[in-house]
């Protein structure tokens, strides 16, 4: 299901609040790491912030491979396997010290904020997105 090519990467800091009583990053924090990577991708690749466009998170899947320690260097790599009409699927690999800690998939849907209906992805986005395929 997950693509092996990830053309975009972003480094993230492990914050004190990310750590649970077991001394590693709490599993729920992985979703926050995906959100941070998604926002960076939107800014760097599409030239917009998620706060400036009407998108909703329609799907979130995370497969955990290993824990992330409190002092780990975290990188989130992501790619786009295909484009929908109004949906933007993203596939991720969360790495801790260069080793896979989790893989994930999200689907963002572009919506018209006034009607709540989905709307097509802008052509400018389609031109900027490097579809990696599966």
Secondary structure, 3 states (H helix, E strand, C coil): CCCCCCCEEEEECCCHHHECCCCEECCCHHHHHHHHHHHHHHHHHHCCCCCCCCEEEEEEEEEECCCCECCCCEEEEEEECCECCCEEEEEEEEEECCEEEEEEEEEEEEECCCCCCECCCCHHHHHHCCECCC
